């Protein structure tokens, strides 16, 4: 019987915290040679855990590539998903990001704000109607970003349930690989159909705006890929933060009470939740294009690097105070949304959703509490693409 491979420290957590092994790595060997899982195979590579080392790798788009590792340039290009910025290198990345940046301006986000407020209130109404105990993940954390992403992309209301089902299956670890692959194909096929509709009849949504303003500068495949990646990335990351963030507040009642009493702390509180949780374990793997020396170590051309965002955000340097959750913390630059040219383009939308959703939850349910013992809260298995809860039963 084959042995189950050990899960690396940068994929494991002690509830909200980095495991001790990851803390030691960040302090003693912030760039270490190891086996890094990339796709279905194990390749010799590196793990960066130190703050300076992670920033150095992620900021260097000239000597590191985010394209899927492959044996040749042609193979690498064939593996890139059209429209997925995380798999593009300059100059293609520069071109596509320049086209997308106007879709996330303050003005456009403000236009979405009233609709997101409605979505949040509708989800809270549903949760209250379902009654106690209610699964906060199912009725609050998952639907809010899903519906917000549908609003951004102009997904018709009649299609939203079907689309949510595809995404649920692709993320359900209890499903077979065949089921997940079939759901993934159906999801991408739907996005292709949506892109075709927007090409023929562009609306006021993101895809329609791209068609009207960019025309042939964005291809049909890129249009579909943009829709697929924007939906999946925004949906899952914000959902994870809403679920885990609520549990984090319930386990820190002093911070929860402070936020409820001082809503003016919302901007700081959201940044602290983002930093403290850092739900994405590692940034997309970088592959060295040439030999690169960082932190006294030489990464050879063709070797991969996994950058631990959690370690970079949560492990203090030797001599610094122990890390703690503090919503009054002076805002500081964190890497919960990545760093460098691949910093998450949808961060403004994610922040807006969190700034609306958390205060609304605290106002609606002043006596919010766990409906099960803390040890019975179910976290998603290690090696999931990002940290999240399976469910969060709550009462009020």
C-alpha positions as CSV (number, residue, x, y, z in Angstrom):
1,X,0.0,0.0,0.0
2,X,1.6,3.3,-1.0
3,X,2.5,5.7,1.8
4,X,0.5,8.9,2.2
5,X,2.9,11.8,1.5
6,X,3.6,14.0,4.5
7,X,1.8,17.4,4.2
8,X,4.4,20.2,4.2
9,X,4.4,22.7,7.0
10,X,3.4,25.5,4.7
11,X,0.0,23.8,4.1
12,X,-0.7,23.0,7.7
13,X,-2.1,25.1,10.5
14,X,-2.9,25.0,14.2
15,X,-6.4,26.4,13.9
16,X,-5.6,30.0,12.9
17,X,-1.8,29.9,13.6
18,X,1.2,28.7,11.6
19,X,2.4,25.3,12.9
20,X,5.6,25.4,15.0
21,X,7.6,23.8,12.2
22,X,6.7,26.7,9.9
23,X,7.6,29.3,12.5
24,X,11.0,27.6,13.0
25,X,11.6,27.6,9.2
26,X,10.8,31.3,8.9
27,X,13.2,32.2,11.7
28,X,16.0,29.8,11.0
29,X,15.9,28.8,7.3
30,X,13.7,31.4,5.6
31,X,14.5,29.9,2.1
32,X,14.9,26.2,2.2
33,X,15.4,23.6,-0.5
34,X,12.7,20.9,-0.3
35,X,10.1,18.9,-2.3
36,X,7.2,21.2,-3.4
37,X,4.0,19.7,-4.8
38,X,3.2,21.3,-8.2
39,X,0.3,19.7,-10.0
40,X,0.3,15.9,-9.9
41,X,4.0,15.4,-9.4
42,X,6.7,16.2,-6.8
43,X,9.5,18.4,-8.0
44,X,12.6,19.5,-6.2
45,X,12.2,23.1,-5.3
46,X,12.3,25.7,-2.6
47,X,10.0,27.1,0.1
48,X,10.3,30.8,1.0
49,X,9.0,31.6,4.5
50,X,10.9,34.7,5.6
51,X,9.2,38.1,5.0
52,X,12.1,39.5,3.0
53,X,12.6,36.4,1.0
54,X,8.9,36.1,0.0
55,X,8.8,39.7,-1.0
56,X,12.0,39.3,-3.1
57,X,10.6,36.4,-5.0
58,X,7.1,37.8,-5.6
59,X,8.4,41.2,-6.6
60,X,10.8,39.8,-9.3
61,X,8.8,39.3,-12.4
62,X,11.9,39.5,-14.6
63,X,13.7,36.5,-13.2
64,X,10.7,34.4,-12.0
65,X,7.8,33.1,-14.1
66,X,4.2,32.2,-12.9
67,X,3.4,30.1,-15.9
68,X,2.8,26.4,-15.1
69,X,6.1,24.5,-15.0
70,X,6.8,22.5,-18.2
71,X,9.7,20.9,-20.0
72,X,9.7,23.5,-22.8
73,X,8.6,27.0,-23.6
74,X,5.9,25.7,-26.0
75,X,4.6,23.3,-23.4
76,X,4.4,26.1,-20.8
77,X,2.5,28.3,-23.1
78,X,0.0,25.5,-23.9
79,X,-0.7,25.0,-20.2
80,X,-1.6,28.6,-19.6
81,X,-5.3,29.2,-19.1
82,X,-6.5,32.1,-21.3
83,X,-7.5,35.1,-19.2
84,X,-6.0,33.7,-15.9
85,X,-3.6,36.6,-14.9
86,X,-1.9,34.4,-12.3
87,X,-0.5,32.3,-15.2
88,X,0.7,35.2,-17.4
89,X,4.1,36.8,-17.5
90,X,4.9,40.2,-19.0
91,X,4.3,41.5,-21.6
92,X,1.1,39.5,-21.9
93,X,0.3,40.0,-18.2
94,X,0.9,43.8,-18.5
95,X,-1.4,44.0,-21.5
96,X,-4.3,42.1,-19.8
97,X,-3.9,43.7,-16.4
98,X,-4.0,47.1,-18.0
99,X,-7.3,46.2,-19.7
100,X,-8.8,44.9,-16.4
101,X,-7.6,47.6,-14.0
102,X,-10.3,50.1,-15.0
103,X,-13.0,47.6,-13.9
104,X,-11.9,47.9,-10.3
105,X,-11.8,51.6,-9.9
106,X,-13.3,53.3,-6.8
107,X,-16.2,54.6,-9.0
108,X,-17.1,51.2,-10.3
109,X,-16.9,49.6,-6.9
110,X,-19.2,52.3,-5.4
111,X,-21.8,51.4,-8.1
112,X,-21.8,47.9,-6.8
113,X,-22.0,48.8,-3.1
114,X,-25.8,49.2,-2.8
115,X,-26.4,45.8,-4.4
116,X,-23.8,44.1,-2.1
117,X,-25.6,45.7,0.9
118,X,-28.8,44.2,-0.4
119,X,-27.2,40.8,-0.9
120,X,-25.8,40.8,2.7
121,X,-29.2,41.8,4.2
122,X,-30.9,39.1,2.1
123,X,-28.4,36.4,3.4
124,X,-28.9,37.6,7.0
125,X,-32.7,37.4,6.5
126,X,-32.4,33.9,5.2
127,X,-30.2,32.8,8.1
128,X,-32.6,34.3,10.6
129,X,-35.6,32.6,8.9
130,X,-33.8,29.2,8.9
131,X,-33.5,29.6,12.6
132,X,-31.1,28.4,15.2
133,X,-28.7,26.7,14.8
134,X,-27.8,27.8,11.3
135,X,-24.7,27.0,9.3
136,X,-23.1,30.5,8.8
137,X,-20.9,29.1,6.0
138,X,-23.9,27.9,4.0
139,X,-26.2,30.9,4.5
140,X,-23.8,33.8,4.9
141,X,-20.1,33.2,4.0
142,X,-20.6,31.3,0.7
143,X,-23.6,33.1,-0.9
144,X,-22.4,36.7,-0.4
145,X,-19.3,36.6,-2.5
146,X,-20.9,34.3,-5.0
147,X,-23.8,36.6,-5.6
148,X,-21.5,39.7,-5.6
149,X,-19.3,38.0,-8.3
150,X,-22.4,37.2,-10.3
151,X,-23.4,40.9,-10.1
152,X,-19.9,42.0,-11.2
153,X,-19.9,39.6,-14.2
154,X,-23.6,40.0,-15.1
155,X,-24.5,36.3,-14.6
156,X,-28.3,36.1,-15.1
157,X,-30.3,35.2,-11.9
158,X,-31.7,32.0,-13.5
159,X,-28.1,30.7,-14.1
160,X,-26.7,31.5,-10.6
161,X,-27.8,28.3,-8.9
162,X,-26.3,26.1,-11.7
163,X,-23.1,28.0,-11.6
164,X,-22.9,27.7,-7.8
165,X,-23.4,24.0,-8.1
166,X,-20.4,23.6,-10.4
167,X,-18.2,25.5,-8.0
168,X,-19.4,23.6,-5.0
169,X,-18.6,20.3,-6.7
170,X,-15.1,21.3,-7.8
171,X,-14.3,22.3,-4.2
172,X,-16.0,19.3,-2.4
173,X,-13.2,17.0,-1.2
174,X,-15.9,14.3,-0.8
175,X,-16.5,14.2,-4.6
176,X,-14.6,11.9,-6.9
177,X,-12.0,13.2,-9.3
178,X,-14.2,12.4,-12.2
179,X,-17.1,14.4,-10.7
180,X,-14.8,17.4,-10.0
181,X,-13.4,17.3,-13.5
182,X,-16.8,17.1,-15.1
183,X,-18.0,20.1,-13.0
184,X,-14.9,22.0,-13.9
185,X,-15.5,21.5,-17.6
186,X,-19.1,22.5,-17.3
187,X,-18.1,25.6,-15.4
188,X,-15.7,26.7,-18.1
189,X,-18.2,25.8,-20.8
190,X,-20.7,28.1,-19.2
191,X,-18.2,30.9,-19.0
192,X,-17.5,30.5,-22.7
193,X,-21.2,30.8,-23.4
194,X,-21.5,33.9,-21.2
195,X,-18.6,35.5,-23.0
196,X,-20.2,34.8,-26.4
197,X,-23.5,36.4,-25.2
198,X,-21.6,39.5,-24.0
199,X,-19.7,39.7,-27.2
200,X,-23.0,39.9,-29.1
201,X,-24.9,42.0,-26.6
202,X,-22.6,43.8,-24.1
203,X,-24.2,44.9,-20.9
204,X,-23.1,47.1,-18.0
205,X,-21.2,44.3,-16.2
206,X,-17.4,43.7,-16.3
207,X,-17.4,41.4,-19.4
208,X,-19.8,43.8,-21.3
209,X,-17.6,46.7,-20.4
210,X,-14.5,44.9,-21.7
211,X,-16.2,44.2,-25.0
212,X,-17.4,47.7,-25.5
213,X,-14.2,49.4,-24.5
214,X,-11.5,47.0,-25.7
215,X,-13.2,45.2,-28.6
216,X,-10.8,42.8,-30.3
217,X,-8.0,43.7,-27.9
218,X,-9.4,40.9,-25.7
219,X,-10.1,37.6,-27.3
220,X,-13.1,35.4,-26.8
221,X,-11.0,32.8,-24.9
222,X,-9.5,35.6,-22.7
223,X,-13.0,37.0,-22.0
224,X,-14.2,33.6,-20.9
225,X,-11.1,33.0,-18.8
226,X,-11.4,36.3,-17.1
227,X,-14.9,35.5,-16.1
228,X,-14.0,32.1,-14.8
229,X,-11.0,33.2,-12.8
230,X,-12.6,36.4,-11.4
231,X,-15.7,34.3,-10.3
232,X,-13.7,31.4,-8.7
233,X,-11.0,33.5,-7.0
234,X,-13.3,36.2,-5.6
235,X,-15.9,33.7,-4.5
236,X,-13.7,31.3,-2.6
237,X,-11.3,33.8,-0.9
238,X,-14.0,36.1,0.5
239,X,-16.1,33.1,1.6
240,X,-13.2,31.6,3.5
241,X,-12.5,34.9,5.2
242,X,-16.1,35.5,6.2
243,X,-16.4,32.0,7.7
244,X,-13.0,31.9,9.4
245,X,-13.2,35.6,10.4
246,X,-16.5,35.0,12.2
247,X,-15.0,32.1,14.1
248,X,-11.9,34.2,14.9
249,X,-14.1,36.9,16.4
250,X,-16.1,34.5,18.4
251,X,-12.9,33.1,19.9
252,X,-11.7,36.6,20.7
253,X,-14.8,38.1,22.3
254,X,-12.9,41.2,23.5
255,X,-12.1,42.1,19.8
256,X,-15.7,41.3,18.7
257,X,-17.1,43.6,21.4
258,X,-14.7,46.3,20.5
259,X,-15.7,46.2,16.8
260,X,-19.4,46.2,17.7
261,X,-18.9,49.2,20.0
262,X,-16.6,51.1,17.7
263,X,-17.7,50.6,14.0
264,X,-15.3,53.2,13.0
265,X,-12.6,50.6,13.5
266,X,-14.0,48.6,10.5
267,X,-11.3,49.5,8.0
268,X,-8.5,48.5,10.5
269,X,-10.4,45.4,11.6
270,X,-10.8,44.1,8.1
271,X,-7.1,44.5,7.4
272,X,-6.3,42.7,10.6
273,X,-8.6,39.8,9.8
274,X,-7.1,39.6,6.3
275,X,-3.5,39.6,7.7
276,X,-4.2,37.3,10.6
277,X,-6.0,34.7,8.6
278,X,-4.1,34.9,5.3
279,X,-6.4,32.2,3.9
280,X,-4.2,31.5,0.8
281,X,-1.4,29.3,2.0
282,X,1.1,30.1,-0.7
283,X,1.3,32.3,-3.7
284,X,1.2,30.7,-7.1
285,X,4.6,28.9,-7.5
286,X,7.3,30.9,-9.2
287,X,9.8,29.2,-11.5
288,X,13.3,30.7,-11.8
289,X,14.1,31.7,-15.4
290,X,17.8,32.2,-14.6
291,X,20.0,31.4,-11.5
292,X,18.9,33.7,-8.7
293,X,20.6,34.3,-5.4
294,X,18.2,35.3,-2.5
295,X,19.1,35.3,1.1
296,X,22.4,33.7,0.4
297,X,20.9,30.7,-1.4
298,X,21.1,30.1,-5.2
299,X,17.9,29.1,-6.9
300,X,18.8,27.5,-10.2
301,X,17.0,28.1,-13.5
302,X,14.0,25.8,-13.8
303,X,13.6,25.3,-10.0
304,X,10.3,26.2,-8.4
305,X,9.6,28.3,-5.3
306,X,6.6,28.2,-3.1
307,X,6.1,31.4,-1.1
308,X,4.3,31.1,2.3
309,X,2.1,34.1,2.6
310,X,1.0,32.9,6.1
311,X,4.6,32.8,7.4
312,X,5.4,36.2,5.9
313,X,2.4,37.8,7.5
314,X,2.3,36.0,10.8
315,X,5.8,35.1,12.0
316,X,7.5,38.0,13.7
317,X,11.2,38.5,13.4
318,X,13.4,37.4,16.3
319,X,13.2,39.9,19.1
320,X,9.8,41.2,18.1
321,X,6.7,40.7,20.2
322,X,4.6,37.6,19.7
323,X,1.9,37.9,17.0
324,X,-1.7,38.5,18.2
325,X,-5.0,39.4,16.8
326,X,-5.6,43.1,17.4
327,X,-8.2,45.1,15.4
328,X,-6.8,48.4,16.6
329,X,-3.4,47.6,15.0
330,X,-2.0,50.5,13.0
331,X,-2.5,49.5,9.3
332,X,0.6,47.9,7.8
333,X,1.3,46.4,4.4
334,X,0.5,42.7,4.4
335,X,0.6,40.0,1.7
336,X,-2.8,38.4,2.1
337,X,-3.6,39.4,-1.5
338,X,-0.1,38.6,-2.7
339,X,2.7,41.0,-3.7
340,X,4.2,42.5,-6.9
341,X,2.6,42.5,-10.3
342,X,0.3,39.6,-9.3
343,X,-1.2,41.4,-6.3
344,X,-4.9,40.5,-6.4
345,X,-6.7,42.7,-8.8
346,X,-10.0,42.1,-7.1
347,X,-8.8,43.2,-3.7
348,X,-10.9,46.4,-3.7
349,X,-14.1,44.4,-4.2
350,X,-13.1,41.8,-1.6
351,X,-12.4,44.6,1.0
352,X,-15.8,46.2,0.2
353,X,-17.6,43.0,0.7
354,X,-15.9,42.4,4.1
355,X,-16.5,46.0,5.3
356,X,-20.2,45.6,4.6
357,X,-20.7,42.0,5.7
358,X,-19.0,41.8,9.1
359,X,-20.6,44.9,10.6
360,X,-24.0,43.9,9.3
361,X,-23.6,40.4,10.9
362,X,-22.6,42.0,14.3
363,X,-25.5,44.4,14.2
364,X,-28.1,41.8,13.3
365,X,-27.0,39.2,15.8
366,X,-25.6,40.9,19.0
367,X,-25.7,37.5,20.8
368,X,-24.0,35.5,18.1
369,X,-22.3,32.4,19.4
370,X,-21.1,29.0,18.4
371,X,-23.8,26.3,18.5
372,X,-21.2,23.5,18.9
373,X,-18.1,23.1,21.1
374,X,-15.0,24.7,19.6
375,X,-13.4,21.4,19.0
376,X,-16.3,20.2,16.7
377,X,-15.9,23.1,14.2
378,X,-14.8,21.5,10.9
379,X,-12.0,22.9,8.9
380,X,-11.3,22.0,5.3
381,X,-8.5,19.4,4.9
382,X,-4.9,20.4,4.6
383,X,-3.7,20.8,1.0
384,X,-6.9,22.6,0.0
385,X,-6.2,25.5,-2.2
386,X,-6.8,27.8,0.7
387,X,-7.8,27.6,4.4
388,X,-11.5,27.5,5.1
389,X,-14.2,26.0,7.2
390,X,-16.5,23.2,6.1
391,X,-19.3,24.6,8.3
392,X,-19.9,26.9,11.2
393,X,-23.1,26.2,13.2
394,X,-24.1,29.3,15.1
395,X,-26.9,30.5,17.4
396,X,-28.0,33.9,18.6
